[in-house]
Amino acid sequence: MIDDLVRFLVWSGCVSQSIERLRPELPRWERWLRQRGHTAVPDLRYARWWRWDEVRAGNDVNLLINQAAGNQPMAHQLRNLTRVRPFKV
C-alpha cells in the first residue's frame, strides 16, 4: 500500500522532495487507512471511474495530504466530508 500512496502523491502533483519528506509518515498513513476499512489506495489516473469505496479511500488520502501540507481550510472540509469529525450544526 505504501507504493500506492507514493503513486497517489506523484499523480497529485507532489514533487520528489515533498514525497521524501513524507515517506517516514507513510506507514502511519497505511495503518490509519486500514483502520478505516481501506484495503487499497485507488489509482488517481482513473479517478473518473472510481467506485464508491475508491472515492472514500481517495478522500481519506487527500485528507492526509492536506493535513501534512498544512492546508488547514481544505483539511477542515475533508474532515467533515470523510466523517473524521462530525458536522457542526
C-alpha positions, 0 to 999 in steps of 0.5 A, spaced: 500 500 500 505 504 501 507 504 493 500 506 492 500 512 496 507 514 493 503 513 486 497 517 489 502 523 491 506 523 484 499 523 480 497 529 485 502 533 483 507 532 489 514 533 487 520 528 489 522 532 495 515 533 498 514 525 497 521 524 501 519 528 506 513 524 507 515 517 506 517 516 514 509 518 515 507 513 510 506 507 514 502 511 519 498 513 513 497 505 511 495 503 518 490 509 519 487 507 512 486 500 514 483 502 520 478 505 516 476 499 512 481 501 506 484 495 503 487 499 497 489 506 495 485 507 488 489 509 482 488 517 481 489 516 473 482 513 473 479 517 478 473 518 473 471 511 474 472 510 481 467 506 485 464 508 491 469 505 496 475 508 491 472 515 492 472 514 500 479 511 500 481 517 495 478 522 500 481 519 506 488 520 502 487 527 500 485 528 507 492 526 509 495 530 504 492 536 506 493 535 513 501 534 512 501 540 507 498 544 512 492 546 508 488 547 514 481 550 510 481 544 505 483 539 511 477 542 515 472 540 509 475 533 508 474 532 515 467 533 515 466 530 508 470 523 510 466 523 517 473 524 521 469 529 525 462 530 525 458 536 522 457 542 526 450 544 526 
